[in-house]
Amino acid sequence: MSQRQSSIPFAPPGHVQEERRTVVGDLREVVHELIAARELLLQLAKRDIKVRYKQAVMGFAWALFMPVVIVLAGLIIRLALASVSGQALALAGVGAMAVKGICWSFFVGAIGFATSSLTVNLNLVTKIYFPREVLPLSSLAAQAFDTMIAGTVLTVALPFLGAVWSPQILWVPLLLVVLAALTTAAGLFLACANLFFRDVKYVVQVFLTFGIFFTPVLFEASVFGTRGASIAMLNPLAPILEGLRLSLFAGHSLLTPLVETTMSGAQVLTWQPWYLAYSAAWAVGGLVLSSVFFHRAEFAFAEYI
């Protein structure tokens, strides 16, 4: 029996659980419980996917809908900027928007569903015991399924969108892992916070709606100039998205600084190697802290539901 005494569905008021003294111990327990509950996680993810597409006229085409809308919105902005500057719209810019649009739609969709995952599954949370992390993680897995569909279609189109096939494409899997870890960290924390404070989901929705204007999805960070680009890259998502653009469409090594020329002719330092380490630190640190926070708080979930 684990330290968590998992044979007890819920700890009644006043019940004293064995104290978890270390972060490492908590993480080990989380991993063991998730491995034991992997079948439940898979079934919940399948349920979320089936519910999402049940009686949907467009079917799996919905997986492409949001990325396409993002690209079209960015295309309108790019055409306007190109018209003002008197320069032609580069095809690689459209391809970069498509890649970043899929990643952004994954982040937005996963966070949106994960935030409400505990409150919309009240019956499960209050009736039986299982590792509650399964609920937000199943929402993330369902969104990852959508992203895989859109990503497969985009991969086929990349050669026609200005992608540069070079050894730097090997950065892509690492960047996607960092994106998944960062999204998981945010999803776990926000799902837990929304259970205790039900207005969290409304705040999250506002940030997700307007966050695209503070994240280099429709544009590159270089449009803000050197100082503005440095500030924009403080968003943990920004280095991931810019790293995907540079590795896929510029063939640039992310271990090397890069100076780019903007439409106005200005020289802007748009990439530094520590940007990647910065995002990775947010992802790893956030995943550890959110997992421990969620794990230690879930004994109180039934009281707040």
Steps between C-alpha positions, in 0.01 A plus 500: 500500500637842409552787737178638365300207644323463166256241634314786670280681242510827691665617814222608741540823698758455768652194334876523528689398189861396523701813442671538166829659588679548171426624151680196359274270702191678373617480139583131535152436638335698221689304236416163660130586528480625142667185372248292694214713361624506139200300374260745665693790346470341156128432538428856617698642209302280258178619664599865458584443134173320430294768676680770304424347161163338571241625252748756364426576136862590422642203688878503534513811284436692822859419596608725212247774557675708767849485343352601164316795659823610672695481174234694310497772766878520492499503122276806494735678741807395301346619173422837656856536632647390167285755319615781729868404473481438127646150534362168380358254749748216554358149473717389790321752718169332424646159577643625828160637599343163423747314723467751783123508456472125556717523812298794632169322436633198691594717795170692502282191454689291755497773766133579438386139546745417780396800710141372526588129503443455875180700531332331202577154642349550845350151513834335444684722746252451784410131464818301442869534561748526216791738439320823417785606270345260249218746423703800378751265336223329302388843375856571391520162325174563313628837381829340397297265278351801320843655465641180351236510227574862415875441529489207259323710238745786549803270475388398153463867401827628654716443188265733312504764775868585497629252760877442494587134549827514691652329806346779710163327462621275783418788737129455426438190721676667795294817457177299484593315820562832675164627371323188630668528841419869530137439402469211744641711782254781433210256460561325832537825692196669345277192539580495872463877539164499319364242744571728796416829324234451230566835332846382393354355179368844401835664560669224301258550212584870485873429491460232235287730286743791504823308560560458128575873480779462758645184347690490168246290311380738229833684489865463592646648817732712282215738409540656846868584456788366708371618838140410423603157368684426825188593697275292274725198550432511874175324416601133550310402184684752282839322482325175412307655212794705374726197531264301277499780243878535494579129491238414237501804273843658549709189559652678798671323791340600829843490663602804297379862548319649201462854373216554251409789276146632541279638221618849593863397454590499870740239640341321794646232727213252492652185648739409777571144617390573857145559373461123456641431846259759640195324355631160608548627856140625508378167362696272733470720808133564436426132447670403825334773707153457349515121544595531866243775559224296337603182682500660843175690445283220361400364841296819544330479159182329627445773758502777242284322243 
